[in-house]
Amino acid sequence: MKRFIGFVGRVTVAHVVTYIAVGALAYPLLTREFFEGTGLAAQVMRTPAEPALWAHVTRWMLPFQVLRGVLIALVLYPFTGTFTRWSYVTGPRACSVGVGRVVDDVPAWSHG
């Protein structure tokens, strides 16, 4: 049980920190224009330009990211034995080959 709780804690912290860090970098560099003025997201979503509506987003973002981290950990935990058997070199390669294989199996007509 102690190992499980430790795993959940590590995955949750890694998820939340990564989510916030990447979001903080991506917003000013990539997505700000979509949320300001007549941008696509500004037309259909809550934006920072509307503080009364945006407060709901800022209030619930962190608790839901923690919940998402816990759910990710619950899904990954059954595979920890497999992850620990992989060496540093073969593990990431096996993951990328697996993802690439899934992408290769997607029919050509579904690419748009």
Buried (B, 14 or more C-beta within 10 A) or exposed (E): EEEEEEBBEEBBEEBBEEBEEEEEEEEEEEEEEBBEEEBEEBEEBBBBEEEEEBEEEEEEBEEEBBEBBBBBBEEEBEEEEEEEEEEEEEBEEEEEEEEEEEEEEEEEEEEE
